[in-house]
Amino acid sequence: MPTVVVAPQWQGSASPVAQRLTDGAREPAGLVPDTTLIRPRSSNGRASPAGACGTPASSRRTSPRSAGRSPPPATGPRSPSAATAASNPPRSSGPARGGRLAVVRFDAHGDLNTPGTAPSGGFHGMVLRALPGEAPDGLGPHPGGTLDPGHVVLAGPRALDPGEIDHIDRHRLRHLTVADLADPARPTGAAAATGAQAVYLHIDLDVLDPERGGLTPAALTAAVRALAERFTVAGLGITEYLPTRPADRDLLAEPIPGLVAAVAGAPAPGPREP
């Protein structure tokens, strides 16, 4: 049975409506069937109210056979979910240790800025510089938990800042375009090239927006299923859902169960009842 961790956090987003992301972390939990639901406790020992948890950013981070969040309005606010979520798996046992973990990051953005280059000034745009050790004071990974940039696969970014493009080129980061992801074998091959035995899958739902050049839900699910068939999945985080219309929840009804099933190795779920 999948375990879903619902950890609402909006801090780090530069949007004036960022606090709505707390609802976006909570609402999709009902779309994941047959799960164990965990809500992290706040530092004062009480269960965190919606939107008051200071852990993985507006995300739901999940265990090896579990899942997370939902598809978004592409213009919704963003928050630093990858910062905590991606730095945690290397501490686990098994193939995730010793540099054998790759992070495959499905995201329309690179999040490769620094405080000096981020246009918004928000930490949400810096997480992939923070994890390797270039974090602002107090926002870095745990000691010994830095992420090797060579173990990152950028999947589907289409809104990169000039400094991010320069960083990708200088460090030769593995970078797959939306067109590349039409072949679900491409992210699997890129992750294999890192030497990893396990993967952490980060999905920022702004990667889904075919009308603006993004992935289709079917292409994303196919890529995730191919990765899960090849590697141990150390975790799946689904982030960046900003509910603004009743129809938004309906948009999630197919992708979320499909992603959970893909990671769990289960058959794809059938169409939902109208």
Backbone torsions as a table, in degrees:
resi	resn	phi	psi	omega
1	MET	NA	129.0	179.6
2	PRO	-63.4	148.7	172.6
3	THR	-110.3	124.1	-179.3
4	VAL	-110.7	123.0	175.5
5	VAL	-100.3	115.9	178.8
6	VAL	-98.9	108.9	-174.6
7	ALA	-126.8	85.2	-177.4
8	PRO	-69.5	131.3	173.9
9	GLN	-153.3	127.6	179.2
10	TRP	-110.0	-14.2	-178.5
11	GLN	-61.3	138.5	-178.2
12	GLY	108.0	-22.6	174.6
13	SER	-81.4	142.0	178.9
14	ALA	-92.5	4.7	-176.9
15	SER	-80.5	143.1	176.5
16	PRO	-69.0	-14.8	178.4
17	VAL	-110.4	25.2	-174.5
18	ALA	-60.6	-29.4	-176.5
19	GLN	-64.3	-17.8	175.7
20	ARG	-65.6	-18.0	178.8
21	LEU	-63.3	-21.6	178.1
22	THR	-64.6	-38.7	174.9
23	ASP	-66.1	-36.1	179.8
24	GLY	-66.3	-21.9	176.1
25	ALA	-82.7	-25.7	-173.8
26	ARG	-93.0	-43.1	-169.9
27	GLU	-60.6	-41.5	-175.3
28	PRO	-71.4	-7.7	-179.0
29	ALA	-56.9	-33.9	-179.7
30	GLY	-70.4	-10.5	-179.8
31	LEU	-89.2	-7.6	-179.3
32	VAL	-100.1	110.2	-174.6
33	PRO	-75.2	148.5	170.3
34	ASP	53.1	59.6	-177.9
35	THR	-120.4	160.9	165.1
36	THR	-96.5	120.7	-175.2
37	LEU	-101.1	128.2	179.6
38	ILE	-122.6	128.9	172.7
39	ARG	-111.7	115.7	-178.8
40	PRO	-58.3	149.4	178.7
41	ARG	-90.6	147.6	179.1
42	SER	-76.8	170.5	-175.4
43	SER	-66.4	-18.5	178.9
44	ASN	-87.5	5.5	174.8
45	GLY	89.6	-7.1	178.2
46	ARG	-94.9	153.9	176.4
47	ALA	-61.3	135.7	-177.0
48	SER	-69.6	131.4	170.4
49	PRO	-67.1	161.9	179.3
50	ALA	-55.2	127.4	175.8
51	GLY	88.8	4.5	-176.3
52	ALA	-116.6	12.0	-177.4
53	CYS	-93.2	130.5	-178.2
54	GLY	-98.4	42.0	173.9
55	THR	-110.1	-153.6	-168.3
56	PRO	-38.7	70.5	168.8
57	ALA	17.0	101.6	169.0
58	SER	44.3	34.9	-174.3
59	SER	-130.7	169.9	165.2
60	ARG	-120.1	120.1	179.3
61	ARG	-101.3	141.7	-173.3
62	THR	-127.7	161.4	-179.2
63	SER	-79.5	175.3	-171.1
64	PRO	-48.2	-34.1	-179.5
65	ARG	-116.3	53.3	-177.4
66	SER	-147.4	-173.5	-175.3
67	ALA	-149.2	-170.8	-171.7
68	GLY	-141.0	-115.0	-160.1
69	ARG	-100.6	-133.9	-154.1
70	SER	-152.6	167.5	176.6
71	PRO	-82.9	148.1	-160.7
72	PRO	-124.3	160.7	155.9
73	PRO	-61.3	126.8	-173.7
74	ALA	-62.9	-18.9	-177.2
75	THR	-97.1	9.5	-178.3
76	GLY	-67.2	163.0	179.8
77	PRO	-66.2	159.9	-176.6
78	ARG	-124.9	156.6	-177.6
79	SER	-148.2	166.3	-164.8
80	PRO	-85.2	50.2	-174.0
81	SER	-60.8	-33.8	-176.5
82	ALA	-67.9	-23.4	-172.6
83	ALA	-59.9	-50.1	178.9
84	THR	-82.3	-43.6	-172.6
85	ALA	-62.5	-41.8	-175.5
86	ALA	-80.5	-19.6	-179.1
87	SER	-87.7	-10.8	-178.0
88	ASN	-80.9	-42.0	-174.4
89	PRO	-56.0	-33.2	-179.2
90	PRO	-62.0	-14.4	179.6
91	ARG	-82.8	-12.6	-175.4
92	SER	-77.3	171.8	-178.2
93	SER	-87.2	175.9	175.0
94	GLY	78.1	-150.6	-170.6
95	PRO	-68.0	-10.1	178.6
96	ALA	-76.8	-12.1	-178.4
97	ARG	-89.6	163.5	171.1
98	GLY	68.9	31.7	177.6
99	GLY	76.1	14.9	-177.4
100	ARG	-98.4	15.3	178.6
101	LEU	-109.5	132.1	171.6
102	ALA	-109.7	147.2	173.8
103	VAL	-106.9	116.8	176.4
104	VAL	-102.9	119.8	-167.4
105	ARG	-117.9	103.1	176.2
106	PHE	-85.9	108.9	-171.7
107	ASP	-160.2	139.7	177.0
108	ALA	-73.0	-16.6	-177.9
109	HIS	-115.4	162.5	179.5
110	GLY	-88.2	-32.6	-175.7
111	ASP	52.8	43.1	-175.9
112	LEU	-115.0	23.1	179.9
113	ASN	-87.8	172.0	172.8
114	THR	-122.2	170.7	177.3
115	PRO	-55.3	-26.9	-179.3
116	GLY	-84.4	-13.7	-176.2
117	THR	-119.6	-15.5	-175.9
118	ALA	-66.8	118.8	-179.1
119	PRO	-59.1	-37.5	-177.5
120	SER	-85.4	-20.7	-173.1
121	GLY	78.1	-1.5	-179.1
122	GLY	-83.7	144.9	-179.6
123	PHE	-64.4	-22.2	-179.1
124	HIS	-58.2	-22.6	-179.8
125	GLY	-94.9	12.2	-173.6
126	MET	-124.1	0.9	-165.7
127	VAL	-63.3	-34.8	-178.8
128	LEU	-82.0	-3.3	165.9
129	ARG	-95.6	-30.3	-179.5
130	ALA	-69.8	-42.5	-174.9
131	LEU	-63.0	-37.1	175.8
132	PRO	-76.0	-4.5	175.4
133	GLY	121.1	3.0	179.8
134	GLU	-100.6	42.7	-174.4
135	ALA	-86.0	150.5	167.8
136	PRO	-59.7	157.9	-178.6
137	ASP	-53.5	129.6	175.7
138	GLY	83.9	-0.8	-176.2
139	LEU	-120.5	15.7	-178.7
140	GLY	-85.9	172.1	177.9
141	PRO	-71.1	168.2	178.8
142	HIS	-63.9	156.3	180.0
143	PRO	-55.6	131.2	-179.5
144	GLY	80.4	2.2	-176.1
145	GLY	-108.3	18.6	179.4
146	THR	-68.1	152.1	-176.3
147	LEU	-101.2	128.4	176.4
148	ASP	-71.3	120.5	179.8
149	PRO	-56.9	-25.4	177.9
150	GLY	-69.2	-10.2	179.6
151	HIS	-105.7	19.2	178.7
152	VAL	-110.3	136.7	172.5
153	VAL	-119.5	116.5	175.1
154	LEU	-84.7	122.2	-174.9
155	ALA	-121.8	108.8	173.5
156	GLY	87.2	17.4	177.8
157	PRO	-68.9	137.7	-179.7
158	ARG	-137.8	6.0	179.5
159	ALA	-135.4	74.6	-175.8
160	LEU	-102.5	137.1	174.9
161	ASP	-78.4	157.3	-179.3
162	PRO	-54.3	-41.5	179.3
163	GLY	-65.2	-32.6	177.8
164	GLU	-69.6	-41.8	177.6
165	ILE	-60.8	-42.6	178.3
166	ASP	-61.9	-41.7	179.6
167	HIS	-64.7	-41.7	177.8
168	ILE	-60.9	-44.0	-178.5
169	ASP	-67.9	-44.3	-176.5
170	ARG	-66.5	-35.7	-176.3
171	HIS	-101.6	2.8	177.3
172	ARG	52.7	45.7	179.2
173	LEU	-67.3	143.1	176.9
174	ARG	-69.0	127.7	-167.3
175	HIS	-142.7	115.3	179.5
176	LEU	-111.5	130.5	178.8
177	THR	-80.8	170.7	175.2
178	VAL	-59.4	-40.0	178.1
179	ALA	-62.4	-39.4	177.8
180	ASP	-58.8	-36.7	-173.6
181	LEU	-75.7	-2.7	171.7
182	ALA	-62.7	-24.0	175.2
183	ASP	-102.4	108.2	-176.3
184	PRO	-63.7	-12.7	177.8
185	ALA	-77.4	-18.4	-175.6
186	ARG	-64.8	-49.1	177.7
187	PRO	-64.8	-32.4	177.1
188	THR	-63.8	-43.4	178.5
189	GLY	-65.9	-38.7	179.5
190	ALA	-66.0	-41.0	177.8
191	ALA	-66.4	-39.2	179.1
192	ALA	-63.3	-33.4	-179.1
193	ALA	-66.7	-17.0	176.9
194	THR	-79.2	-13.5	-175.1
195	GLY	85.8	8.7	-176.0
196	ALA	-73.5	153.0	171.8
197	GLN	-109.8	-14.5	179.9
198	ALA	-136.6	156.3	179.0
199	VAL	-130.1	146.0	165.7
200	TYR	-108.1	127.6	-175.3
201	LEU	-105.5	115.5	176.6
202	HIS	-106.4	124.2	179.6
203	ILE	-122.2	111.1	170.7
204	ASP	-94.0	123.0	-169.7
205	LEU	-68.1	-8.2	174.5
206	ASP	-71.9	-8.1	174.3
207	VAL	-69.2	-19.6	179.9
208	LEU	-94.5	106.4	175.2
209	ASP	-173.7	72.9	-174.8
210	PRO	-59.9	-27.1	179.6
211	GLU	-69.1	-20.7	177.4
212	ARG	-111.8	23.1	176.7
213	GLY	89.5	11.4	-179.4
214	GLY	-91.8	-175.0	-179.4
215	LEU	-74.6	154.3	167.2
216	THR	-85.5	154.5	174.9
217	PRO	-56.2	-36.7	-179.1
218	ALA	-65.3	-40.7	179.5
219	ALA	-66.9	-39.6	178.3
220	LEU	-63.8	-46.4	-179.1
221	THR	-62.9	-39.6	179.4
222	ALA	-64.1	-40.4	179.0
223	ALA	-65.7	-42.7	179.7
224	VAL	-65.4	-41.6	179.3
225	ARG	-62.7	-41.7	179.0
226	ALA	-63.1	-40.3	178.0
227	LEU	-64.7	-42.5	-178.4
228	ALA	-67.7	-28.6	177.4
229	GLU	-73.4	-26.1	-176.4
230	ARG	-94.8	-35.0	-170.8
231	PHE	-122.5	158.6	162.3
232	THR	-67.9	132.7	178.5
233	VAL	-95.7	111.1	-179.6
234	ALA	-74.6	-23.1	178.5
235	GLY	174.6	160.8	177.4
236	LEU	-133.5	124.2	175.8
237	GLY	-116.3	130.0	177.4
238	ILE	-120.3	122.8	-168.0
239	THR	-133.6	171.8	170.9
240	GLU	71.0	47.3	172.2
241	TYR	-103.7	119.6	178.5
242	LEU	-115.9	98.2	-177.6
243	PRO	-72.2	122.9	178.5
244	THR	-126.8	-21.3	-178.3
245	ARG	-136.1	151.2	176.6
246	PRO	-56.3	-31.5	-178.1
247	ALA	-68.9	-19.6	-177.6
248	ASP	-60.9	-40.8	-179.7
249	ARG	-63.1	-36.8	178.6
250	ASP	-62.6	-32.4	-179.9
251	LEU	-64.8	-23.6	-177.0
252	LEU	-88.8	-12.8	-169.5
253	ALA	-60.4	-34.3	179.5
254	GLU	-88.3	-49.5	-173.2
255	PRO	-63.8	-41.1	-173.2
256	ILE	-66.0	-52.0	176.2
257	PRO	-59.3	-34.7	179.1
258	GLY	-65.1	-40.3	178.4
259	LEU	-67.6	-41.0	177.8
260	VAL	-61.8	-45.3	-180.0
261	ALA	-63.1	-38.8	-179.9
262	ALA	-61.7	-44.5	-179.0
263	VAL	-70.1	-34.7	-178.7
264	ALA	-80.0	-7.3	-178.2
265	GLY	75.7	19.1	-179.8
266	ALA	-92.4	160.5	174.9
267	PRO	-60.5	152.2	177.6
268	ALA	-62.2	137.0	179.8
269	PRO	-68.5	151.4	177.6
270	GLY	-76.2	175.0	179.2
271	PRO	-60.3	144.9	177.0
272	ARG	-72.7	150.4	175.3
273	GLU	-65.8	138.6	178.4
274	PRO	-65.9	NA	NA
